[in-house]
Amino acid sequence: MFGFGEMIKGLKANPKTIVFTEGTDPRILEASARLLSGTFLKPLLIGKESEIYAAAEEAGFNIRGAETIDPETYPEMDAMVAKMVELRKGKMTEDQCRDALKRSNYFGTMLVAMGKADCLLGGATYSTADTVRPALQLVKTKPGNKIVSSCFIMVRERASGDNEVLAMADCAINIDPTEDDLVEIATETVQCGRVFGIDPKVAFLSYSTKGSGKGETVDKMRNACEKAKLAMPNVPVDGEMQFDAAASPVVARTKHLDGGVGGHANVFIFPDINAGNIGYKIAQRLGGFDAYGPILLGLNAPINDLSRGCNGQEVYSMAIITASLA
């Protein structure tokens, strides 16, 4: 399984605790059983202990040793409520915070905010918004960051046996990012890509290559690219360019691109969520790439969202990725 050997090695040297907000879901239980057998990442399951163990037994998964927490009987709830009131800074009353903490997404996020866990993985049964909203409100963005964004890590085995690894962003969160948003998306994606061994070469994508087309989105991508070059002076960044010019050395030469990015890009920044979401899914479904993500970027702690159509293997993989970013 791509890249996970090094991640697991790092986690064995520095074990983490990950919150699963949907403790009775069979996919979560499958991943938790595998993690418990590996002893490098401790799962913390939210829900009633009796219901969690009953669900595990019914599904045939051994989760002995897993920690469970039931929000209804959590002994430190008063302290958690007080901390949440403080974090919300007058935007929620004590009663509103106590009510919110009955929900596993808010409760789990507060466990991370209070340092009881290192990271969180949720969303197997609820929307991306229900994962991102508590994260923004409670864990918040890193100092200097203004947005939460996301990337997908795309992996395909080459004929030589090694892996082709790409990063694509933002394919899941920001609908129509501004120039400055795109710079932040690119910077965060570069940092994330390095965790997966990517030596970043960043292409800002468009339907235009170096002024061949005109339009507001062309200007947006060109300007964002220039800002990104200033923000990351030691990273090869180029654009605006079409995807073929970014990915194909032959096309890049035809269009007279130099500087090391054209034809060799491995970090692709899309102009909006339409292009990004469609692009990564084409690569996944027609290009034979495995897609890992969406990996949320820009938060003070790793909190990631699962697809509601995920399977146990995908939960296991995303748990390792999430913990490795902690």
C-alpha positions in Angstrom: 0.0 0.0 0.0 1.6 3.2 -1.3 3.7 5.3 1.1 2.1 3.9 4.3 5.2 2.0 5.4 7.0 5.2 6.2 4.0 6.7 7.8 3.4 3.7 10.0 7.1 3.7 10.9 6.8 7.4 12.0 3.6 6.6 14.0 5.3 3.7 15.8 8.0 6.1 16.9 5.5 8.7 18.0 2.1 7.1 18.5 -1.1 9.2 18.2 -4.7 9.0 19.2 -7.4 9.5 16.6 -11.1 10.2 17.3 -13.7 8.4 15.2 -17.0 10.2 15.6 -19.2 7.3 14.3 -18.2 4.6 16.8 -20.8 2.0 15.8 -20.4 2.2 12.0 -19.0 -1.2 10.7 -16.5 0.6 8.4 -15.1 2.5 11.4 -15.0 -0.7 13.4 -13.2 -2.6 10.7 -10.5 0.1 10.5 -10.3 0.3 14.3 -9.7 -3.4 14.6 -6.8 -3.2 12.1 -5.3 -0.2 13.9 -5.5 -2.0 17.3 -3.7 -5.0 15.9 -1.0 -2.7 14.6 -0.5 -0.8 17.9 0.8 2.4 16.2 -2.4 4.5 16.2 -5.0 4.4 19.1 -8.6 4.7 18.0 -11.0 6.6 20.3 -14.6 5.7 19.4 -17.5 8.1 20.2 -20.7 6.5 21.4 -22.3 4.2 24.0 -19.7 1.5 24.9 -22.4 -1.3 24.9 -23.7 -0.3 21.5 -20.1 0.0 20.0 -19.1 -3.5 21.2 -22.4 -5.0 20.2 -22.0 -3.6 16.7 -18.4 -4.9 16.5 -19.4 -8.3 17.6 -22.2 -8.4 15.0 -19.8 -7.3 12.3 -17.1 -9.7 13.4 -14.4 -7.3 14.4 -12.2 -7.5 17.5 -11.9 -4.1 19.1 -10.8 -5.2 22.5 -8.6 -2.5 24.0 -10.3 0.4 22.1 -11.2 3.4 24.2 -14.8 4.5 24.0 -16.4 7.8 25.2 -20.1 8.4 25.6 -20.9 12.2 25.5 -23.9 11.5 27.7 -21.8 10.2 30.6 -18.5 12.0 30.0 -17.2 13.1 33.4 -15.5 16.2 32.1 -18.5 17.6 30.3 -18.7 20.8 32.4 -15.1 21.6 31.6 -15.7 20.9 28.0 -18.7 23.1 27.9 -16.8 26.0 29.5 -14.0 25.6 27.1 -16.4 25.6 24.1 -18.1 28.8 25.4 -14.6 30.4 25.6 -13.7 29.3 22.1 -17.0 30.5 20.6 -16.4 34.0 22.1 -20.0 34.9 22.7 -21.4 33.3 19.6 -23.0 30.4 21.6 -24.5 30.3 25.1 -23.6 27.7 27.6 -26.9 25.9 26.9 -26.2 25.9 23.2 -22.7 24.5 23.6 -24.0 21.8 25.9 -26.6 20.9 23.3 -24.1 20.9 20.5 -21.8 18.6 22.5 -24.5 15.9 22.5 -23.6 15.5 18.8 -20.5 13.4 18.1 -19.0 15.7 15.5 -18.9 18.6 18.0 -17.9 16.4 20.9 -15.1 14.7 19.0 -13.8 18.0 17.7 -13.6 19.4 21.3 -11.6 16.3 22.3 -9.0 17.5 19.8 -9.3 21.1 20.8 -8.7 20.2 24.4 -5.7 18.0 23.6 -7.4 14.7 24.6 -6.7 13.4 21.1 -4.3 14.4 18.2 -6.7 14.2 15.3 -10.1 13.3 14.1 -11.8 11.4 11.2 -15.5 11.6 10.6 -18.2 12.0 8.0 -18.9 8.4 7.1 -22.6 9.1 7.8 -22.8 12.9 7.6 -21.9 15.8 5.3 -18.5 17.5 4.7 -20.0 20.7 6.2 -20.8 18.9 9.4 -17.1 17.9 9.7 -15.7 21.3 8.6 -18.0 23.6 10.6 -17.0 22.3 14.1 -13.4 22.3 13.0 -13.5 25.9 11.9 -15.4 27.0 15.1 -13.3 25.1 17.6 -9.9 24.0 16.3 -9.7 27.0 13.9 -7.3 27.8 11.2 -3.5 28.1 11.6 -2.0 31.5 12.5 -1.8 33.4 9.2 -4.3 31.2 7.4 -7.7 32.6 6.4 -9.4 29.5 4.9 -9.7 25.7 5.2 -9.0 24.0 1.9 -8.4 20.5 0.7 -6.3 18.4 -1.6 -6.3 14.9 -3.0 -3.2 12.8 -3.3 -3.3 10.7 -6.5 -1.3 7.6 -6.8 -0.7 5.3 -9.8 1.8 2.5 -10.2 4.1 2.9 -13.1 5.2 0.0 -15.4 8.6 0.2 -13.7 7.0 -0.7 -10.4 7.4 2.6 -8.6 4.6 5.1 -8.0 3.5 8.3 -9.8 2.3 10.6 -7.0 0.4 13.9 -7.7 -1.5 16.4 -5.6 -4.6 18.2 -6.8 -6.4 21.1 -5.1 -8.9 22.4 -4.2 -11.4 19.7 -5.2 -13.8 19.6 -2.3 -14.1 22.8 -0.1 -13.7 26.2 -1.8 -16.2 26.8 -4.5 -14.7 29.8 -6.2 -11.4 30.7 -4.5 -9.9 34.2 -4.8 -6.3 34.9 -5.9 -5.2 35.0 -2.3 -7.2 31.9 -1.5 -5.4 30.0 -4.3 -2.0 31.1 -3.0 -3.0 29.6 0.4 -4.3 26.5 -1.2 -1.1 26.0 -3.2 1.1 26.6 -0.1 -0.8 24.1 2.0 -0.9 21.5 -0.8 2.8 21.8 -1.3 3.4 21.1 2.5 1.0 18.2 2.4 2.5 16.7 -0.7 5.9 16.6 0.8 4.5 14.2 3.5 3.9 11.9 0.6 7.3 12.3 -0.9 6.3 14.8 -3.6 9.1 17.1 -4.7 6.7 19.9 -5.6 6.4 21.5 -9.1 3.3 23.6 -9.0 1.1 24.4 -12.0 -1.7 26.9 -11.8 -4.2 25.5 -14.3 -6.5 27.3 -16.8 -8.0 27.0 -20.3 -5.2 29.4 -21.3 -1.4 28.9 -21.5 0.6 32.1 -20.9 -2.0 34.4 -22.4 -3.3 32.2 -25.2 -6.8 32.7 -23.9 -8.6 35.7 -22.3 -11.0 36.0 -19.4 -11.4 36.7 -15.7 -10.4 33.2 -14.6 -7.3 33.4 -16.8 -6.3 36.7 -15.0 -7.1 35.1 -11.7 -4.9 32.1 -12.2 -2.1 34.2 -13.7 -2.1 36.7 -10.8 -2.4 33.9 -8.2 0.6 32.2 -9.7 2.7 35.4 -9.5 1.7 35.8 -5.8 2.5 32.1 -5.1 6.0 32.6 -6.6 6.6 35.3 -4.0 5.1 33.2 -1.2 7.2 30.2 -2.1 10.4 31.5 -3.7 12.2 28.1 -3.3 9.4 26.1 -5.0 9.1 25.8 -8.8 5.7 27.5 -9.6 4.4 28.4 -13.0 1.2 29.3 -14.8 -1.3 30.0 -16.0 -1.2 26.9 -18.2 -3.5 24.2 -19.6 -3.3 20.7 -18.2 -1.6 19.2 -21.2 1.1 21.8 -21.0 1.6 21.1 -17.3 1.7 17.3 -17.7 3.2 16.5 -21.1 6.8 17.4 -21.8 6.0 17.3 -25.6 3.2 19.8 -25.3 5.3 22.0 -22.9 8.1 22.2 -25.5 5.6 23.0 -28.2 4.2 25.9 -26.2 7.8 27.0 -25.3 7.4 26.5 -21.5 10.6 26.3 -19.5 11.4 26.7 -15.8 11.0 23.1 -14.9 7.2 23.0 -14.2 5.8 22.7 -17.7 5.6 19.1 -18.7 6.7 18.0 -15.2 4.1 19.4 -12.8 3.0 17.2 -9.9 1.0 19.7 -7.9 -2.1 21.0 -9.8 -4.0 24.0 -8.6 -7.5 24.3 -10.2 -9.3 27.6 -10.7 -12.5 26.4 -8.9 -14.3 23.5 -7.4 -16.0 22.5 -10.6 -12.6 22.0 -12.4 -11.0 20.4 -9.4 -13.7 17.9 -8.5 -14.2 16.9 -12.1 -10.4 16.7 -12.7 -9.5 14.4 -9.9 -12.4 12.1 -10.6 -11.4 11.8 -14.3 -7.9 10.9 -13.1 -9.4 8.4 -10.7 -11.9 6.7 -12.9 -10.3 6.9 -16.3 -6.6 7.4 -15.4 -6.3 4.5 -13.0 -5.2 6.7 -10.0 -6.0 5.9 -6.5 -7.4 9.0 -4.8 -6.6 9.7 -1.1 -8.7 12.5 0.3 -10.1 15.0 0.6 -7.3 15.9 3.0 -8.3 19.1 4.9 -5.6 21.8 5.0 -5.1 24.9 7.1 -6.4 23.8 10.4 -4.5 23.9 13.7 -4.9 20.1 14.0 -5.6 17.4 11.4 -9.4 16.8 11.0 -10.5 14.9 7.9 -13.7 14.0 6.2 -14.7 10.6 4.9 -16.9 10.0 1.9 -20.3 8.5 2.9 -19.6 5.8 0.3 -16.2 4.9 1.9 -15.2 1.3 2.8 -13.2 0.0 5.7 -9.9 0.1 3.8 -10.4 3.7 2.9 -11.1 4.6 6.6 -8.0 2.7 7.6 -5.9 4.6 5.0 -7.3 8.0 5.8 -6.8 7.4 9.6 -3.0 6.8 8.9 -2.8 9.9 6.7 -4.6 12.0 9.2 -2.5 10.9 12.1 0.7 11.4 10.1 -0.2 15.0 9.6 -0.5 15.5 13.4 
